[in-house]
Amino acid sequence: MANFKPRKLIGEWREGFALDLQTLSSEFMGHDEFGHPRFDTKRSGIGELLYQLKYKSNMDAVQEIVKAVEKFMKAWNPTVDILVPVPPSTYRAVQPVLVLAKAIGERLRIPLADCVTRTRDIPELKNVSDLDERLKLLEGLHTVDKSATRGKSVLLFDDLYRSGATMNAITTELYEAGKATDVFALAITRTRSHQ
């Protein structure tokens, strides 16, 4: 199982954590023959597993990540009724957040509630550096099926936490429109700097 160092996530939720940082360092190494920048990137153990799943479609990483989540959840022990994945922002043949949410739900016996949907397409938020612009893009972006969340304690799950803007917007929707009693946030990794 991958080693990890949990990191507290501050937001609208009751309590939240990422298992670790995604990258520990990234050094610019110059440009390749096509003019693309190259980096020497060092990832945390869990960050490397997520990278393998997300960018290399390596399904072998799933069980190792789930084992780490199980270990962490036993120590954290939030009282939750359902697991709600953040909707993917980019199309991939393998959607890491959905694959992991399903596997985590099964392993921890937490029912999966795929009850948050996007109302429209927006540019990838990782490419939007201005926080005010991100928040504007997130306004009204998600809807919640309150029949799945009303009166429930929710574990909101994402694979990678950047600024927290998306998870915060969804948390607000879960409380207000979804009538959830509580929201806890969990991400596999978070970036070193929050934007």
C-alpha positions as CSV (number, residue, x, y, z in Angstrom):
1,M,0.0,0.0,0.0
2,A,1.2,3.5,-0.8
3,N,2.4,5.7,2.0
4,F,0.5,9.0,2.5
5,K,0.5,12.0,4.8
6,P,-3.1,13.4,5.2
7,R,-3.6,17.1,4.5
8,K,-6.5,19.0,6.0
9,L,-8.8,20.7,3.5
10,I,-10.5,23.9,4.7
11,G,-13.9,24.6,3.1
12,E,-17.7,24.8,3.5
13,W,-17.8,21.1,4.6
14,R,-17.6,20.0,8.2
15,E,-14.2,18.5,7.8
16,G,-12.1,17.5,4.8
17,F,-8.8,15.8,3.9
18,A,-6.6,14.9,1.0
19,L,-4.5,11.8,1.5
20,D,-1.4,13.6,0.4
21,L,0.2,16.1,-2.0
22,Q,0.1,15.2,-5.7
23,T,3.6,16.3,-6.4
24,L,6.5,16.9,-4.0
25,S,8.6,18.9,-6.5
26,S,8.8,19.7,-10.2
27,E,11.9,21.1,-11.8
28,F,11.9,22.6,-15.3
29,M,14.4,20.6,-17.5
30,G,14.2,22.6,-20.7
31,H,12.3,22.0,-23.9
32,D,12.1,18.8,-26.0
33,E,12.8,18.7,-29.8
34,F,9.2,19.8,-30.4
35,G,9.4,22.8,-28.2
36,H,7.4,21.3,-25.3
37,P,8.5,22.0,-21.8
38,R,9.9,19.0,-19.8
39,F,9.9,18.6,-16.1
40,D,11.5,16.3,-13.6
41,T,8.5,15.7,-11.3
42,K,8.6,13.9,-8.0
43,R,5.2,12.6,-6.8
44,S,4.1,11.3,-3.4
45,G,3.4,7.6,-3.3
46,I,-0.3,8.0,-3.6
47,G,0.2,10.9,-6.1
48,E,2.1,8.5,-8.4
49,L,-0.7,5.9,-8.2
50,L,-3.3,8.6,-9.1
51,Y,-1.1,9.8,-12.0
52,Q,-0.8,6.3,-13.3
53,L,-4.6,5.9,-13.2
54,K,-5.5,9.3,-14.5
55,Y,-3.0,9.8,-17.3
56,K,-1.9,6.2,-18.1
57,S,-5.2,4.4,-17.5
58,N,-3.4,2.0,-15.3
59,M,-6.2,0.1,-13.5
60,D,-3.7,-1.7,-11.3
61,A,-3.4,1.5,-9.3
62,V,-7.1,1.4,-8.2
63,Q,-6.8,-1.3,-5.5
64,E,-3.7,0.3,-4.0
65,I,-5.4,3.7,-3.8
66,V,-8.6,2.1,-2.3
67,K,-6.5,0.3,0.3
68,A,-4.9,3.7,1.4
69,V,-8.4,5.3,1.5
70,E,-9.7,2.4,3.6
71,K,-6.8,2.8,6.1
72,F,-7.4,6.6,6.3
73,M,-11.1,6.3,6.6
74,K,-10.8,3.9,9.5
75,A,-8.7,6.4,11.4
76,W,-10.8,9.5,10.4
77,N,-14.1,7.7,10.9
78,P,-16.6,10.4,9.7
79,T,-20.2,9.3,10.0
80,V,-21.5,9.3,6.4
81,D,-24.6,7.8,4.7
82,I,-23.6,8.1,1.1
83,L,-20.6,8.8,-1.1
84,V,-21.1,11.5,-3.8
85,P,-18.4,11.9,-6.5
86,V,-17.6,15.2,-8.0
87,P,-18.7,15.1,-11.7
88,P,-15.6,14.7,-14.0
89,S,-14.6,18.0,-15.7
90,T,-12.9,16.3,-18.7
91,Y,-13.8,13.4,-20.8
92,R,-11.5,10.4,-20.4
93,A,-11.9,6.8,-21.5
94,V,-11.3,6.0,-17.8
95,Q,-12.9,8.5,-15.4
96,P,-10.7,8.2,-12.3
97,V,-13.1,9.9,-9.9
98,L,-15.9,7.6,-10.9
99,V,-13.8,4.4,-10.9
100,L,-12.4,5.3,-7.5
101,A,-15.7,6.3,-6.0
102,K,-17.3,3.0,-7.1
103,A,-14.4,1.0,-5.7
104,I,-14.2,3.0,-2.4
105,G,-18.0,2.7,-1.9
106,E,-17.9,-1.0,-2.4
107,R,-14.9,-1.5,-0.1
108,L,-16.3,0.7,2.7
109,R,-19.9,-0.3,2.1
110,I,-21.0,3.2,1.6
111,P,-23.7,3.6,-1.0
112,L,-22.7,5.5,-4.1
113,A,-25.0,8.4,-5.0
114,D,-24.2,9.8,-8.4
115,C,-26.6,12.7,-7.7
116,V,-24.7,15.8,-8.7
117,T,-24.8,16.8,-12.4
118,R,-23.4,19.6,-14.4
119,T,-25.8,22.0,-16.1
120,R,-23.4,23.0,-18.9
121,D,-19.8,22.7,-20.2
122,I,-17.2,25.1,-19.1
123,P,-13.4,25.4,-19.7
124,E,-11.2,23.3,-17.5
125,L,-10.8,25.2,-14.3
126,K,-7.2,24.2,-14.0
127,N,-6.6,26.5,-16.9
128,V,-8.4,29.4,-15.2
129,S,-6.0,31.1,-12.8
130,D,-8.2,34.0,-11.6
131,L,-10.3,32.9,-8.6
132,D,-13.1,35.3,-9.3
133,E,-13.4,34.0,-12.8
134,R,-13.4,30.4,-11.5
135,L,-16.2,31.3,-9.0
136,K,-18.2,32.9,-11.8
137,L,-17.9,29.8,-14.0
138,L,-19.0,27.6,-11.1
139,E,-22.2,29.7,-10.5
140,G,-25.2,27.4,-11.2
141,L,-22.9,24.8,-12.7
142,H,-24.1,21.9,-10.6
143,T,-27.5,20.6,-9.6
144,V,-28.2,18.0,-6.8
145,D,-30.9,15.4,-6.8
146,K,-32.3,16.1,-3.3
147,S,-34.1,12.7,-3.2
148,A,-30.7,11.1,-2.8
149,T,-29.3,13.6,-0.3
150,R,-32.1,15.0,1.9
151,G,-31.3,14.3,5.5
152,K,-28.1,12.4,4.7
153,S,-24.5,12.9,5.8
154,V,-22.5,13.0,2.6
155,L,-18.9,12.1,1.8
156,L,-18.1,14.3,-1.2
157,F,-15.2,12.7,-3.1
158,D,-12.8,14.0,-5.8
159,D,-9.5,12.6,-7.1
160,L,-7.5,15.8,-7.2
161,Y,-8.1,19.0,-5.1
162,R,-6.7,22.2,-6.6
163,S,-8.3,25.4,-5.3
164,G,-11.3,23.8,-3.7
165,A,-13.7,26.0,-5.7
166,T,-15.6,23.1,-7.2
167,M,-15.9,21.1,-4.0
168,N,-17.0,24.2,-2.1
169,A,-19.6,25.1,-4.8
170,I,-21.0,21.5,-4.7
171,T,-21.0,21.5,-0.9
172,T,-23.1,24.6,-0.9
173,E,-25.5,22.9,-3.3
174,L,-25.6,19.8,-1.1
175,Y,-26.6,21.8,1.9
176,E,-28.9,24.3,0.3
177,A,-30.7,22.5,-2.6
178,G,-29.8,18.9,-1.5
179,K,-30.9,19.4,2.1
180,A,-27.9,17.3,3.3
181,T,-27.4,17.3,7.1
182,D,-23.6,17.1,6.8
183,V,-20.9,17.1,4.2
184,F,-17.4,15.7,4.6
185,A,-14.8,16.2,1.8
186,L,-12.2,13.6,0.7
187,A,-9.7,13.9,-2.1
188,I,-6.9,11.5,-3.0
189,T,-4.3,14.3,-3.5
190,R,-4.1,18.0,-3.5
191,T,-1.8,20.3,-5.4
192,R,1.1,21.9,-3.6
193,S,-0.2,25.4,-4.1
194,H,-3.9,26.4,-4.0
195,Q,-5.0,28.8,-6.7
